Amino acid sequence: MYSPRQKILWFAFSTRVVVIFLQAISNFVIPDHDANVFVSPEDPTLRKTIADHIVDKLLGGMKRWDAQYFIHIAQYGYTYENCLAFSPLFPLIVRYMAYVINSVLGSFINFHSTLLISATLVNLVIFIKSADILHRLSLRVLRSECRAYKAVILFCVNPASIFFSAPYSETLFSWMTFYTMLKCTDNETFRFANIDIVSSLPAGFSMITRSNGTVNLGFIFYATLKNVIERTVPEIVYKYKTVKHKIILPFLLMPLFVSFVAMLLTVIIALIPFALVQTYNYLKYCTHNEHNLPEFLSNTEYVLPGRADSPWCNDSLPMSYSYIQSHYWEVGLFKYYKLKQIPNFMLASPIIFLILYHCLSYIKNNLRLCFRLGFRSNTFNYGYTNRMPYRPKQYCKGFGANDPAFFVYVVHIMFLTVVCIAFVHIQVSTRLLASASPVLYWICSSRMNVGPTPTSDQNTINEHFRRIGIGKRIPSHHLSIANLEGVDNMYSKWKTFIISRRMPDFQSRLIQYYFLGYFIIGTIFYSNFFPWT
């Protein structure tokens, strides 16, 4: 029998194999759609062997839409200005992993094929790590093994699954984001004034993985504020009331200063990679120099390095992202609201509705908690008792259920959702929100009921363990997942409730069909250049 963590890791691996297999079949059977989008120029001197054609047949469906940019950057670097819209960490990892693979397979396949293999393997490994980190984070926030387990299983078949296997940065971004969230709730490792300075590393890496990684700094600020309000200030007030000599007040305030310094140090460390990337972009495109690009790359309508004539170069804070998004993709406030985009709005509507409805319900049902910014109700008493304590209403069936731990995650996902609605190409919302926050999976986990099976009954499970003669006691959290999955599924590496069970109610079936439907249809559409991004 597999433990919950083993089930999660094996299921994460299995779903990635299914995505790779499904895109290969789809790409082979269905002719590609002419999307009229950027396609990386091909080096005319690049040799192609039979092995290269095999790699292209097996993994060619992965290299669609923005994956063209990521593979192009990994192979040639930032040759065109519009490539600056894609952050460098994922292409760099793919490139150096490709060097390792090329040292072994270089005599059989060319470097372009090696990059495609590298990107697939990198995302496979990182996706499994992301699922593991999400499980740890969900256990800490949800405080329920069953709900945390369901959330991670849903993540493994999330509606944007193809983008977590194709050469996109979504998987790496999820890993860095979930790890940042986990470290901001951690009580271990390197801590300074109750702030985990290690959280600066995943936060900094997330900022050079995707542009919305800068929002992750909010978790560091909030963790600092929460520690100051709930721990540091009450301790200072208590000591102030108990000491005889008030002259030592400046010394009592020292923890506040230390907390501020610790937060500042954490943020500076997180910003260093981002600052280095912006400096590189400026030097490459805003200073006059020779680009030295080969002819097949330089003969293009795109802006080449060294021209120093782009408008963003003259900004007081020269950062290319906003200009490039607006200039090349027409990204701006409500610019995407056109009649022809109605199908794309329909594609994005399920995830936006799920998040907005449940997050607004959380805010409505927990108004006082939200006004307190998610702090404990007794935080501001400072030793004074309230004769008529406020007893919040309990909404046991609702998302969050009056739990202050959800507050910062709700604010984070609400902000990203509003940005998606107002600014970005709306169909991108599915992969952006699915990779940037665990809230979608927590919502669906809380709303999804899993019906019983003949082998998920408590007596059946106990009889099974008695029959196979296991002497040691089964951990309670293992038993709770066995109750959820049933004995048969717990002995399988890939069978889980999401694919082997019929949900008992309409709401649960709707969630199941949404996740599995987008998982399958999205993979087929994407791998043949049909609109899905």
Secondary structure, 3 states (H helix, E strand, C coil): CCCHHHHHHHHHHHHHHHHHHHHHHHHHHCCCCCCCCCCCCCCCCCCCCHHHHHHHHHHHHHCCCCHHHHHHHHHHCCCCHHHHHCCCHHHHHHHHHHHHHHHHHCCCCCHHHHHHHHHHHHHHHHHHHHHHHHHHHHHHHHCCHHHHHHHHHHHHCCCCHHHHCCCCCHHHHHHHHHHHHHHCCCCCCCEECCEEHHHHHHHHHHHCCCHHHHHHHHHHHHHHHHHHHHHHHHHHHHHHHHCCCHHHHHHHCHHHHHHHHHHHHHHHHHHHHHHHHHHHHHHHHCCCCCCCCCHHHHCCCCCCCCCCCCHHHHCCCCCCHHHHHHHHHCCCCCCCCCHHHHHHHHHHHHHHHHHHHHHHHHHHHCHHHHHCCCCCCCCCCCCCCCCCCCCCCCCCCCCCCCCHHHHHHHHHHHHHHHHHHHCCCHHHHHHHHHHHCCHHHHHHHHHCCCCCCCCCCHHHHHHHHHHHCCCCCCCHHHHHHHHHHCHHHHCCCCCCHHHHCCCCCHHHHHHHHHHHHHHHHHHHHHCCCCCCC
